[in-house]
Amino acid sequence: MQEFRPSRFQILPTIVKNLIIINSLMVLLQYVLGQMGIDLSDYLGLHYWHSPLYKPWQLLTHMFMHGSPYDLNLTLLHLFSNMFALWMFGSILENIWGAKRFLTFYLVCGLGAALLHLGVLGYEFHTFENAFYNYQQNVTLDKYLLFIQQNNLDSFAPFKQLEAYWRSNPSCIECAPHSVTLISKYYGEIINEATVGASGAVFGILFAFGYLFPNTLLYIYFLFPIKAKYFVAFYALFELYLGVKNTAGDNVAHFAHLGGMLVAFILLKVWNKQIRNRFF
């Protein structure tokens, strides 16, 4: 690890600069291909391993994708928030560590975040599949209501519409098979959803900054000062809360963020043992 020397400080060091350029170009490519009806996230976004769209390279390529080609404003906001954090905190780390170590840290945090996210998806989908299997053994209105409530589906329009109709027509013969078809269709959609973004790697960088510079003051909305260690701790707990809560319609990969932080912690501990006196 290189020592930090203010005279050698680069405002936009090489790796951070190139990562920002690559991510920006990928968003442009997403948009252009999207206008042609091609969703690049089907090929480069991270998919669950049981999805027919899953490819091993997505563990890496998803880190350079952002948002959706069909919502440019959301995509640009996603890109800006990640790249701003990368520049703000990553530039300091790259100046201290050097390009090679910083890039290694960034990629490993991103990969670790992806693996934890896939592990959580595996658990959630396995639980869903078992519940769906049991539901199909005895389909009733009461069991349907319980199923959609336990799986946070009761706020989605198709499930609410079926619920309302089934309640008003308890003797409905078609409702039971329709519910099975509806749930099966929903499962087929969510299993093919792509996860995109550099957030896992960026959260690793954020954690590293808080770990190395715990008493540095950060200004929330440029007004409210808070020490980096408290900001990181609060952010981690908040992500854990949102991940466990699993609110319907929440498409943010909270456990991927936590995975990036966890891998960052492990890497820093390992490096700290190797070069104990070189961290600040």
C-alpha positions in Angstrom: 0.0 0.0 0.0 1.2 3.4 -0.8 1.4 6.2 1.8 -0.9 9.1 1.3 0.9 12.2 0.3 -1.1 15.4 -0.2 1.3 16.6 -2.9 0.4 13.6 -5.0 -3.3 13.7 -4.5 -5.4 13.5 -7.7 -8.9 14.9 -7.7 -9.9 12.3 -10.3 -7.5 9.4 -10.2 -7.2 6.9 -13.0 -9.4 4.0 -11.9 -12.2 6.2 -10.6 -12.1 8.2 -13.8 -12.2 5.1 -16.0 -15.0 3.5 -13.9 -17.1 6.7 -14.3 -16.5 6.7 -18.0 -17.3 3.0 -18.5 -20.5 3.2 -16.4 -21.6 6.3 -18.3 -21.0 4.7 -21.7 -22.9 1.6 -20.7 -25.9 3.8 -19.8 -25.7 5.4 -23.2 -25.5 2.0 -24.8 -28.5 0.8 -22.8 -30.5 3.7 -23.9 -29.6 3.4 -27.6 -30.3 -0.4 -27.7 -33.5 0.2 -25.7 -34.8 2.4 -28.5 -34.3 -0.6 -30.7 -36.3 -2.8 -28.3 -33.2 -4.5 -26.9 -32.9 -4.6 -23.1 -29.2 -5.0 -22.4 -29.9 -6.0 -18.8 -31.2 -9.3 -20.1 -27.7 -10.1 -21.1 -25.5 -8.2 -18.7 -27.7 -7.7 -15.6 -27.4 -10.2 -12.8 -30.0 -13.0 -12.9 -30.9 -15.7 -10.4 -29.1 -18.9 -11.3 -32.4 -20.8 -12.1 -33.4 -18.2 -14.6 -32.9 -19.1 -18.2 -31.3 -15.6 -18.6 -28.5 -16.3 -16.1 -24.9 -16.3 -17.4 -21.8 -16.5 -15.2 -20.3 -13.3 -16.6 -23.2 -11.3 -15.1 -21.5 -11.5 -11.7 -19.1 -8.9 -13.1 -21.0 -7.1 -15.8 -24.0 -6.1 -13.7 -21.7 -3.7 -11.9 -21.5 -1.5 -15.0 -25.2 -1.4 -15.7 -27.7 1.1 -14.2 -31.4 1.6 -14.2 -33.6 0.7 -17.2 -33.5 1.8 -20.8 -37.3 2.6 -20.4 -36.9 5.1 -17.6 -34.1 7.5 -18.4 -34.7 9.8 -15.5 -34.4 6.9 -13.0 -31.4 5.5 -14.8 -29.6 8.8 -14.7 -30.4 9.3 -11.0 -29.1 5.8 -10.2 -25.9 6.4 -12.2 -25.3 9.8 -10.7 -25.8 8.7 -7.1 -23.4 5.8 -7.5 -20.7 7.7 -9.5 -20.8 10.7 -7.2 -20.2 8.4 -4.2 -17.5 6.6 -6.1 -15.7 9.9 -6.9 -16.3 11.4 -3.4 -15.0 8.4 -1.4 -13.2 6.3 -4.0 -10.8 9.1 -5.1 -9.4 9.3 -1.5 -8.9 5.5 -1.3 -7.3 5.2 -4.7 -4.8 8.0 -3.8 -3.9 6.1 -0.7 -3.9 2.5 -2.0 -2.9 3.0 -5.6 -4.7 2.0 -8.7 -4.2 -1.8 -8.6 -5.3 -2.3 -5.0 -8.2 0.0 -5.3 -9.5 -1.7 -8.4 -9.1 -5.1 -6.7 -11.0 -3.8 -3.7 -13.8 -2.4 -5.9 -14.3 -5.5 -8.0 -14.1 -8.0 -5.0 -16.7 -5.9 -3.1 -19.0 -5.9 -6.1 -18.6 -9.7 -6.6 -19.1 -10.4 -2.9 -22.3 -8.2 -3.0 -23.6 -10.2 -6.0 -23.0 -13.5 -4.3 -24.7 -12.5 -1.1 -27.6 -11.1 -3.1 -27.9 -14.4 -5.0 -27.8 -16.3 -1.7 -30.7 -14.2 -0.4 -32.6 -14.7 -3.6 -32.1 -18.4 -3.4 -33.6 -18.5 0.1 -36.5 -16.3 -0.8 -37.3 -18.2 -4.0 -37.0 -21.6 -2.3 -39.4 -20.4 0.4 -41.8 -19.1 -2.2 -41.7 -22.3 -4.3 -42.4 -24.5 -1.2 -45.3 -22.2 -0.2 -46.7 -22.3 -3.7 -46.4 -26.1 -3.8 -48.3 -26.5 -0.6 -50.9 -24.0 -1.8 -51.6 -26.0 -4.9 -52.4 -29.1 -2.8 -55.5 -27.5 -1.4 -56.6 -24.2 -3.2 -59.2 -22.3 -1.2 -60.0 -18.6 -0.8 -58.7 -18.6 2.8 -55.4 -20.1 1.7 -55.2 -17.7 -1.2 -55.6 -14.7 1.1 -53.0 -16.1 3.5 -50.5 -16.8 0.6 -50.7 -13.4 -0.9 -50.4 -11.7 2.5 -47.4 -13.8 3.6 -45.6 -13.1 0.2 -46.4 -9.4 0.1 -48.6 -9.8 -3.0 -51.8 -8.3 -1.6 -50.9 -4.8 -2.8 -50.5 -5.8 -6.5 -53.5 -5.1 -8.7 -54.1 -8.5 -10.3 -54.0 -10.3 -6.9 -56.3 -7.6 -5.3 -58.7 -7.9 -8.2 -58.9 -11.7 -7.9 -59.3 -11.3 -4.2 -62.2 -8.9 -4.5 -64.0 -11.1 -7.1 -63.4 -14.3 -5.2 -64.8 -12.7 -2.0 -67.9 -11.6 -3.8 -68.3 -14.9 -5.5 -67.3 -17.6 -2.9 -68.6 -20.4 -5.1 -66.5 -19.3 -8.1 -65.1 -22.4 -9.9 -62.6 -20.7 -12.1 -61.0 -18.7 -9.2 -58.9 -21.5 -7.9 -57.1 -22.4 -11.1 -56.9 -18.8 -12.1 -55.1 -18.1 -8.8 -52.6 -20.8 -9.6 -52.0 -19.4 -13.0 -51.6 -15.9 -11.7 -49.1 -16.9 -9.1 -47.2 -19.0 -11.6 -47.0 -16.1 -14.0 -45.8 -13.8 -11.2 -43.0 -16.2 -10.3 -41.9 -16.5 -13.9 -41.6 -12.8 -14.0 -39.7 -12.2 -10.8 -37.2 -15.1 -11.4 -36.2 -13.3 -14.6 -35.7 -9.9 -13.1 -32.2 -8.5 -13.5 -30.2 -6.8 -10.8 -28.0 -3.9 -12.0 -25.8 -1.3 -10.5 -22.4 -0.6 -8.9 -24.0 -0.1 -5.5 -22.5 -3.2 -3.9 -19.0 -2.0 -4.8 -19.8 1.6 -3.9 -21.1 0.5 -0.5 -17.8 -1.3 0.1 -16.0 1.9 -0.7 -18.2 3.8 1.7 -17.5 1.3 4.4 -13.8 1.5 3.8 -13.8 5.2 4.1 -15.7 5.0 7.4 -13.3 2.3 8.6 -10.1 4.2 7.7 -11.3 7.7 8.5 -13.9 7.1 11.3 -13.9 10.7 12.7 -14.1 12.5 9.4 -17.1 14.8 9.3 -19.6 14.2 6.5 -22.3 16.8 5.8 -25.8 15.4 5.1 -27.4 17.7 2.5 -24.3 19.8 3.0 -25.7 21.1 6.3 -25.7 18.5 9.0 -22.3 17.2 10.2 -21.9 13.5 11.2 -18.8 11.4 11.8 -18.1 8.9 9.0 -18.3 5.9 11.4 -21.8 6.8 12.6 -23.0 7.5 9.1 -21.8 4.1 7.9 -23.2 2.3 10.9 -26.6 4.0 10.5 -26.6 3.3 6.8 -25.8 -0.4 7.3 -28.6 -0.8 10.0 -31.0 1.1 7.7 -30.2 -1.3 4.8 -30.6 -4.3 7.1 -34.0 -3.0 8.3 -35.2 -2.5 4.7 -33.9 -5.8 3.6 -35.6 -7.7 6.4 -38.8 -5.7 6.0 -39.0 -6.7 2.3 -41.7 -4.2 1.4 -43.8 -5.0 -1.6 -42.6 -3.0 -4.7 -39.2 -2.4 -3.2 -36.8 -3.4 -6.0 -33.6 -2.2 -4.2 -31.1 -5.0 -3.5 -30.5 -4.1 0.1 -28.6 -7.3 0.9 -26.2 -6.6 -2.0 -25.4 -3.3 -0.3 -24.7 -5.1 2.9 -22.7 -7.7 1.1 -20.4 -5.0 -0.3 -19.9 -3.7 3.2 -19.2 -7.2 4.6 -16.7 -8.0 2.0 -15.0 -4.6 2.5 -14.7 -5.4 6.2 -13.1 -8.8 5.6 -10.7 -7.4 3.0 -9.7 -4.5 5.3 -9.1 -6.9 8.2 -6.9 -9.2 6.0 -4.9 -6.3 4.6 -4.6 -4.7 8.0 -3.0 -7.9 9.3 -0.6 -8.0 6.4 0.5 -4.4 6.7 -0.7 -3.5 10.2 0.9 -0.1 10.5 0.2 1.2 7.1 -3.5 2.1 7.5 -4.6 5.4 9.0 
